[in-house]
Amino acid sequence: MLQGLRVNLGLMGGVVLFALLTSLAPTAAMVLGVGAALVGAALRWPDDVPKWGLYAIVALVPLSVIGGRLPLPFFNSLPKVIFPVAFGALLAGSALSHRRFVFGWQGLFGVLFLGVILLSHLMNVETEGSYQGVIRPLNMVLLLLLALNVLKTGRDVAILLAIMVTASLLSALGGILMPIQWAAGYGPAGMERLSGWTYQNDAPTFGLYLVLSTLVCLYFLLTDRRLSWRIALLPVSVLLIDAIMKTWARGSIIVLAVTLLYLVFSVRKRISGTVLVLGLIFIALVVVPLIPDKVYERFSVSAMQAGNEGSIRWRLESARIGLELFERSPLIGRGPGNFPAEYMASEFRFNRLNRPGSVMGNTPLSILYQTGVIGLSIFLLLIAVTWRDLWLVKRSYAVVSASRPAGDDQEGDFPFQDKAAEILGILLVALLLFSLISTLENEKYLWIVLAAAGAMARIRRDKSRALALESD
């Protein structure tokens, strides 16, 4: 009875405290409530919470812009609450159950890359952005390790991709239903540009999420034989493409077009002539009419006035300044997060655009500036290892497919792993193309795709070992 009284008093006290916090600081109350719920779930289901946490983070990546558009300021803080609990539950579960903590090649190169970032930070002058320049890569590497350890089956990867598409679709619907106008200084007053549920200058990032989700839909639309799937995915694809066009982001449109060509080339042997003709008709009758006049205008300006167009000029100038600074410390770089401060230094005041907080619009150059040749080499090795893993997985399933009897129904019983490897390869191509026009070294989806590729390779190796033991 005394124990029951204590439990009731504790619950009442918690409710009173939560009510008090809600009245004084709603954001703190919501974050505290979510954190307490996650901790309780981690104690109750320690093996499942890390995976749930990863799925929640995947969903919140495209939905995180909601905090600037709706009165939900706590929304953007949720990943910061979810991730520590999920990663802590993963470490606790590995220690208590004596499970091997998975690193793999992706984890190894990720940790080495983080080590170079820390070394570069220690060897360079600290600026206002140095702290975030270290914290963000640390979070990305920990997210990589979390995904490597919780993605254990093809079904896990399938759920992850489905969550990514669903979250991007919801964010696109929100942007279409609640459009916002250009902010002062970003374009003509009264014009509307789709940027999720936040501010106009995030349109390229929002476009990245939409492009990745669109590619997943188009892959199944082109390769899946089930008519029901194609009927369901067609309107989703149209809506996502419409949202991409309404971002006016030239880079997103170019990346989508180029990666779509790569997708078609990759699966050309599984696309019938009828599907190809219908696809061309779809592009002519549906996609082309969705392109706003403003997009044609922006491409025209880029072609005829490339040297004077603001975005292109900024990218070229930031690249030039970044390379000039890199030459002063080529081995270890100039330090993470220091570029905005050095870009605004007085020595460059006569040959740059006045854009405080500027970043380099190119991922390899950004990494080269921050971590030098050593850091860029490790990052490129990470990409190369990931590409090798995906190639080996696809080749191994191609061998299995070739060994099947003629007339065997591949779609009916072939595992999802072969499709996942192909999809992840397509997404990696899109991310690499985006990396040429954006800084993606701290982009969550990049590190999640790298981890998912490593997980697929591990799943395939484990299955091969299991089959070898069975044959013995």
C-alpha positions as a printed Julia matrix, in Angstrom:
472×3 Matrix{Float64}:
  0.0     0.0     0.0
  2.85    2.35    0.85
  4.43    1.62   -2.53
  1.14    2.41   -4.32
  0.86    5.68   -2.41
  4.36    6.64   -3.49
  3.56    5.89   -7.13
  0.38    7.99   -6.99
  2.17   10.87   -5.3
  4.92   10.69   -7.9
  2.43   10.76  -10.77
  0.55   13.67   -9.24
  3.76   15.56   -8.68
  4.81   14.92  -12.29
  1.47   16.17  -13.61
  1.68   19.32  -11.47
  5.26   19.97  -12.58
  4.35   19.45  -16.24
  1.35   21.8   -15.9
  3.55   24.43  -14.27
  6.16   24.15  -16.99
  3.47   24.32  -19.67
  2.21   27.62  -18.29
  5.7    29.1   -17.95
  7.6    27.58  -20.88
  5.55   25.53  -23.36
  8.55   24.55  -25.45
 10.52   23.32  -22.45
  7.48   21.41  -21.22
  6.93   19.65  -24.53
 10.6    18.77  -24.91
 10.71   17.51  -21.31
  7.56   15.47  -21.87
  8.87   13.9   -25.05
 12.21   13.21  -23.4
 10.57   11.54  -20.4
  8.4     9.41  -22.69
 11.45    8.33  -24.68
 13.41    7.44  -21.56
 10.47    5.39  -20.32
 10.2     3.63  -23.67
 13.93    2.94  -23.65
 13.63    1.27  -20.24
 10.62   -0.76  -21.38
 11.75   -1.68  -24.92
 15.56   -1.17  -25.0
 16.01   -3.15  -28.24
 13.37   -1.27  -30.23
 13.89    2.34  -29.14
 17.1     2.88  -31.2
 15.29    1.83  -34.37
 12.22    3.92  -33.53
 14.52    6.86  -32.85
 16.19    6.5   -36.25
 12.81    6.33  -38.0
 11.64    9.43  -36.12
 14.75   11.36  -37.18
 14.25   10.29  -40.81
 10.68   11.59  -40.66
 11.65   14.85  -38.98
 14.31   15.75  -41.57
 11.82   17.03  -44.19
  9.21   17.92  -41.57
 11.59   19.93  -39.4
 10.76   23.07  -41.37
  7.3    23.02  -39.78
  8.53   24.93  -36.74
  9.03   28.16  -38.68
  5.64   28.01  -40.38
  3.27   26.83  -37.63
  3.15   27.8   -33.94
  5.13   24.71  -32.9
  8.54   26.02  -31.83
  9.37   22.79  -29.98
  9.09   20.73  -33.18
 12.6    21.5   -34.42
 14.02   20.51  -31.02
 12.63   16.99  -31.16
 15.62   15.39  -33.0
 17.93   16.79  -30.31
 15.82   15.0   -27.7
 15.21   11.79  -29.63
 18.76   11.12  -30.79
 20.57   11.01  -27.4
 17.93    8.64  -25.99
 18.07    6.38  -29.06
 21.87    6.27  -29.12
 22.05    5.79  -25.34
 19.59    2.89  -25.58
 21.73    1.38  -28.34
 24.89    1.58  -26.21
 23.1     0.24  -23.14
 21.54   -2.62  -25.09
 24.89   -3.56  -26.65
 26.61   -3.54  -23.26
 23.92   -5.45  -21.35
 23.35   -8.12  -23.99
 27.04   -8.31  -25.0
 26.14   -7.63  -28.63
 28.9    -6.6   -30.98
 28.76   -2.89  -31.76
 28.87   -2.58  -35.56
 31.35   -0.21  -37.14
 32.11   -1.59  -40.58
 34.1     0.37  -43.12
 31.6     3.22  -43.06
 31.91    3.56  -39.29
 35.69    3.37  -39.42
 36.08    6.09  -42.05
 33.36    8.16  -40.37
 35.25    8.12  -37.07
 38.53    8.92  -38.83
 36.86   11.84  -40.6
 35.58   13.12  -37.26
 39.08   12.77  -35.82
 40.52   14.98  -38.56
 37.81   17.56  -37.91
 38.71   17.65  -34.21
 42.43   17.9   -35.04
 41.8    20.74  -37.48
 39.7    22.49  -34.84
 42.49   22.26  -32.28
 45.15   23.49  -34.71
 43.28   26.55  -35.95
 41.99   29.78  -34.47
 38.51   29.45  -32.98
 35.73   31.59  -34.45
 32.05   32.08  -33.74
 31.1    29.08  -35.88
 33.78   26.68  -34.62
 31.6    25.07  -31.94
 28.82   24.19  -34.37
 31.47   23.19  -36.89
 32.53   20.4   -34.51
 29.15   19.45  -33.02
 27.4    18.91  -36.35
 29.94   16.41  -37.78
 29.94   14.65  -34.4
 26.17   14.26  -34.61
 26.41   13.01  -38.2
 28.97   10.32  -37.34
 26.94    9.19  -34.33
 23.86    9.07  -36.56
 25.86    6.94  -39.01
 26.76    4.5   -36.21
 23.16    4.41  -34.97
 21.84    3.53  -38.44
 24.57    0.94  -39.02
 23.54   -0.89  -35.86
 19.74   -0.74  -36.09
 19.25   -1.55  -39.79
 19.43   -5.33  -39.66
 17.1    -6.52  -42.43
 15.87   -5.46  -45.83
 12.53   -4.76  -44.2
 14.17   -2.17  -41.94
 15.57   -0.35  -44.96
 12.2    -0.58  -46.73
 10.46    1.04  -43.74
 13.12    3.77  -43.65
 12.57    4.6   -47.34
  8.78    4.56  -46.88
  9.04    6.99  -43.95
 11.28    9.29  -45.98
  8.8     9.4   -48.87
  5.79    9.87  -46.58
  7.41   12.7   -44.61
  8.49   14.5   -47.79
  5.0    14.07  -49.24
  3.41   15.61  -46.13
  5.86   18.5   -46.21
  5.15   19.06  -49.91
  1.4    19.06  -49.26
  1.9    21.59  -46.49
  3.9    23.85  -48.76
  1.36   23.64  -51.57
 -1.65   24.21  -49.33
  0.02   27.01  -47.35
  2.28   28.86  -49.83
  4.36   31.78  -48.61
  5.52   34.88  -50.42
  9.02   36.02  -51.12
 10.7    37.73  -48.2
 12.21   41.16  -48.75
 15.43   40.86  -50.71
 14.72   37.35  -52.02
 12.62   38.21  -55.06
  9.67   40.19  -56.39
  7.07   41.04  -53.77
  3.91   38.99  -53.94
  5.54   36.05  -55.73
  5.11   32.63  -54.09
  7.86   30.05  -53.83
  7.48   26.6   -52.31
  9.9    26.18  -49.43
  8.24   23.7   -47.14
  6.84   25.42  -44.09
  9.65   27.82  -43.32
 11.53   30.62  -45.09
 12.3    31.13  -48.76
 16.05   30.59  -48.6
 15.71   26.9   -47.71
 14.14   25.97  -51.06
 17.24   24.11  -52.39
 17.46   22.0   -49.23
 13.75   21.29  -49.35
 14.21   20.39  -53.01
 16.86   17.82  -52.03
 14.4    15.94  -49.82
 11.73   16.05  -52.51
 14.12   14.79  -55.2
 15.27   11.81  -53.11
 11.68   10.81  -52.36
 10.63   11.28  -55.99
 13.41    8.97  -57.16
 12.23    6.22  -54.81
  8.7     6.51  -56.2
  9.86    6.6   -59.82
 12.04    3.51  -59.29
  9.05    1.4   -58.24
  6.84    3.07  -60.82
  9.2     1.93  -63.58
 10.22   -1.51  -62.28
  7.39   -2.91  -60.19
  5.0    -5.18  -62.07
  2.09   -4.7   -59.71
 -0.52   -2.42  -61.28
 -1.86   -1.4   -57.85
  1.55   -0.04  -56.88
  1.84    1.95  -60.07
 -1.63    3.4   -59.65
 -0.82    4.42  -56.06
  2.62    5.85  -56.85
  1.64    7.87  -59.92
 -0.24   10.68  -58.08
  2.43   10.73  -55.35
  5.14   11.18  -57.98
  3.15   13.94  -59.71
  2.67   15.83  -56.44
  6.36   15.56  -55.49
  7.48   16.69  -58.95
  5.03   19.6   -58.8
  6.51   20.58  -55.43
 10.05   20.42  -56.84
  9.1    22.73  -59.69
  7.5    25.19  -57.3
 10.71   25.5   -55.27
 12.24   27.22  -58.36
 15.49   25.51  -57.32
 17.45   25.03  -60.53
 19.87   22.62  -58.91
 17.08   20.35  -57.7
 15.5    20.21  -61.16
 18.83   19.46  -62.87
 19.75   16.76  -60.34
 16.32   15.14  -60.72
 16.66   15.07  -64.52
 20.23   13.71  -64.54
 19.57   11.1   -61.86
 16.38   10.01  -63.61
 18.46    9.31  -66.72
 20.84    7.25  -64.58
 17.87    5.4   -63.05
 16.43    4.53  -66.47
 19.85    3.37  -67.67
 20.33    1.21  -64.56
 17.0    -0.6   -64.91
 16.72   -0.47  -68.72
 16.53   -4.27  -69.01
 13.45   -4.36  -66.79
 11.53   -1.54  -68.48
  9.19   -2.63  -71.22
  8.72   -0.58  -74.36
  5.16    0.21  -73.31
  6.3     1.62  -69.96
  8.99    3.69  -71.68
  6.51    5.2   -74.15
  4.02    5.93  -71.37
  6.82    7.55  -69.38
  7.7     9.88  -72.25
  4.02   10.79  -72.66
  3.82   11.42  -68.91
  6.78   13.81  -69.08
  5.33   15.68  -72.07
  1.75   15.96  -70.82
  2.22   16.19  -67.05
  5.74   17.19  -66.03
  6.42   19.92  -68.6
  3.13   21.8   -67.88
  4.04   21.76  -64.17
  7.17   23.85  -64.79
  6.42   27.47  -63.75
  7.39   30.34  -66.01
  9.71   31.58  -63.26
 11.82   28.42  -63.64
 12.29   29.04  -67.38
 13.2    32.63  -66.56
 15.8    31.59  -63.99
 17.4    29.1   -66.37
 17.45   31.75  -69.09
 19.19   34.24  -66.81
 21.7    31.57  -65.77
 22.52   30.81  -69.41
 22.82   34.38  -70.67
 24.15   36.21  -67.59
 25.99   33.53  -65.66
 28.75   35.85  -64.57
 26.36   38.41  -63.08
 23.64   36.13  -61.69
 23.7    36.41  -57.88
 23.66   32.74  -56.92
 26.26   31.67  -59.49
 28.52   34.62  -58.71
 28.34   33.85  -54.98
 29.26   30.2   -55.55
 32.24   31.11  -57.71
 33.46   33.78  -55.32
 33.08   31.58  -52.22
 34.95   28.78  -54.0
 37.76   31.13  -54.98
 38.09   32.56  -51.47
 37.87   29.09  -49.92
 40.65   27.73  -52.15
 42.81   30.77  -51.42
 42.39   30.14  -47.69
 42.99   26.39  -48.13
 46.37   27.09  -49.71
 47.5    28.59  -46.38
 46.9    25.26  -44.58
 46.58   22.51  -47.22
 47.24   19.48  -45.04
 44.79   19.89  -42.17
 42.6    22.75  -43.39
 41.41   25.97  -41.8
 39.12   24.47  -39.16
 35.46   23.43  -39.08
 32.88   26.21  -39.13
 35.43   28.99  -39.69
 34.58   29.85  -43.31
 31.77   32.39  -42.62
 34.1    34.48  -40.43
 37.05   34.28  -42.82
 34.82   34.97  -45.83
 33.75   38.26  -44.23
 37.34   39.26  -43.36
 38.38   42.73  -44.44
 41.01   41.38  -46.86
 38.21   40.11  -49.16
 35.87   43.09  -48.82
 36.53   44.36  -52.35
 36.12   41.06  -54.21
 33.15   39.28  -52.67
 29.41   39.64  -52.23
 28.38   40.91  -48.82
 26.66   37.72  -47.55
 27.23   37.24  -43.79
 27.08   33.62  -42.66
 28.06   32.46  -46.12
 29.07   28.85  -46.75
 30.81   27.24  -49.69
 28.32   25.96  -52.25
 30.3    22.79  -52.92
 30.82   19.85  -50.55
 34.3    18.68  -51.67
 35.61   22.25  -51.54
 33.97   22.82  -48.15
 35.61   19.68  -46.73
 38.92   20.64  -48.33
 38.77   24.07  -46.69
 37.83   22.7   -43.26
 39.99   19.55  -43.04
 42.53   19.83  -45.83
 43.75   17.05  -48.08
 43.65   14.51  -45.26
 39.99   15.05  -44.43
 38.87   15.11  -48.06
 40.8    11.91  -48.78
 39.08   10.1   -45.9
 35.65   11.36  -46.97
 36.24   10.22  -50.56
 37.34    6.81  -49.26
 34.08    6.62  -47.3
 32.12    7.3   -50.5
 34.24    4.79  -52.47
 33.74    2.04  -49.89
 30.0     2.67  -49.88
 29.83    2.51  -53.67
 31.85   -0.72  -53.62
 29.47   -2.25  -51.07
 26.42   -1.41  -53.18
 28.09   -2.8   -56.3
 28.98   -6.06  -54.55
 25.45   -6.46  -53.18
 23.87   -5.83  -56.59
 26.32   -8.22  -58.27
 25.67  -10.99  -55.75
 21.91  -10.75  -56.29
 22.43  -10.62  -60.05
 24.26  -13.96  -59.79
 21.37  -15.42  -57.79
 18.89  -14.1   -60.34
 20.86  -15.53  -63.27
 20.91  -18.97  -61.63
 17.11  -19.15  -61.48
 15.27  -21.47  -63.85
 13.67  -19.9   -66.89
 10.2   -18.62  -66.17
 10.81  -18.29  -62.44
  8.84  -15.38  -60.96
 11.53  -13.04  -59.73
  9.1   -10.45  -58.4
  7.23  -12.99  -56.29
 10.0   -14.27  -54.07
 13.12  -12.27  -54.76
 14.21  -10.48  -51.52
 13.93   -6.73  -51.15
 17.7    -6.42  -50.64
 18.46   -6.24  -54.36
 15.96   -3.42  -54.84
 17.24   -1.61  -51.74
 20.81   -1.73  -53.02
 19.7    -0.31  -56.37
 17.63    2.44  -54.76
 20.42    3.41  -52.38
 22.82    3.6   -55.33
 20.44    5.93  -57.15
 20.02    8.1   -54.04
 23.8     8.21  -53.6
 24.19    9.45  -57.2
 21.65   12.2   -56.52
 23.41   13.19  -53.29
 26.8    13.3   -55.03
 25.33   15.55  -57.73
 23.8    17.78  -55.07
 27.18   17.91  -53.3
 28.56   19.84  -56.29
 26.09   22.69  -55.71
 25.49   22.48  -51.93
 27.36   21.75  -48.71
 26.1    18.32  -47.64
 28.75   17.13  -45.2
 26.3    17.81  -42.36
 23.18   16.59  -44.16
 21.44   13.77  -42.24
 20.12   11.96  -45.3
 23.63   11.64  -46.75
 24.92    9.85  -43.66
 21.79    7.71  -43.37
 22.17    6.56  -46.99
 25.84    5.73  -46.35
 24.86    3.72  -43.27
 22.02    1.94  -45.07
 24.43    0.89  -47.82
 26.84   -0.5   -45.24
 23.98   -2.31  -43.53
 22.88   -3.89  -46.83
 26.4    -5.19  -47.4
 26.49   -6.66  -43.89
 23.07   -8.29  -44.36
 24.27   -9.91  -47.58
 27.48  -11.19  -45.94
 25.55  -12.64  -43.01
 23.16  -14.45  -45.36
 26.08  -15.82  -47.38
 27.71  -17.17  -44.24
 24.43  -18.72  -43.1
 23.95  -20.43  -46.47
 27.55  -21.69  -46.41
 27.03  -23.21  -42.94
 23.8   -24.86  -44.07
 25.5   -26.39  -47.11
 28.28  -27.79  -44.9
